[in-house]
C-alpha cells in the first residue's frame, strides 16, 4: 500500500439510540446509529415502529378527523352577477 493516501483505521465506539454501545473498527472515531441488533425487530422478535421524522404522528393526525381532504367534494364558487352599467 502507498503511504499517506489511506485513511487511518482505528477503534470506533458505536452508540445506538436505545442506549447500547459497542466497539468495532472504522475510519471514524465515533458512530451514532438509530437502531442496532439489540433493538431491531428482526433480532428481538418484537414489533417496534421506527419513526425518524414524525411520520407516524403526521399520518395519524391527518386521518384522525375521519376524512381525507383530497377525497372531499370541491365546493362550488357562487357567481356574483356584475352590476348593470347605465
N, C-alpha and C positions, 0 to 999 in steps of 0.2 A: 504494500500500500504506500502511496505517496504521503509524505509528511506535510501537515498543515492544511490539507483540503477536507479532512473528515471531521465531523463534529465529535465532541468528547462524549464517550459512552459512560454514564455514571449511574449510581444508585438513585432511585426515584421513589418518593413516597406518593402513593395513590390514595386519595381521600374521596369517599363516596358521600352522597347526600344523606344516607342513613346513619352515618357515623363510623362505618367500617373503614379501616385503612390497612394497607399492606405495602411492602417494599418490593420493588422489582428494579429492572434496569432500563434506562432510556436515555435519550439525548437531552431531556428536560429534567430539571431538578425536582419539580413537583407537578402532579396532575390532579385535577378535580373532575370527578365524573358524577352524573346524575343517578346512575344505577349500577350495581355491581352483582357479583354472584351470590352475595348474602341476601339481597333484597329483590332480585329478579324473579318474576313469577314462574319462569321456566324451571328454575332451580329450587324454588321454595314450594311450589305447588299451590300457592295462594294467589287469589285474584287481587291485582293491585293496578289502579289506574295511574299511569304516568302522565301527569299534566304539567307541561313545562311552560305554557304561555296562557294559562287560564282558559283553555279551550272548552273544558267541560262546563265550567260555570257560565261561560258565554252561551253555549248551546242550551243549557238548562234555562237560563233567563230568557232566551229567545222564544222557547216553546212553552214557558210557564203560563203565558196568557191563554194558551189553548188555541191560538190562531196564528197563522203564518201570514205575514204582510203581503207576500207576492201572490198568495192564493186568494186573497180577498178581491171582491169586485171593485172595480175602479168607480169612484164617484163621478157622476156626470156634472159638468160645469153648467150652471144656468147662464143662458144667453141674456144679456141685458140689452133691450132694444135701444137703438140710438135715438136721441131726441130729434124730432122733425125740424127741419130747417124752414124758416119762414121767409 
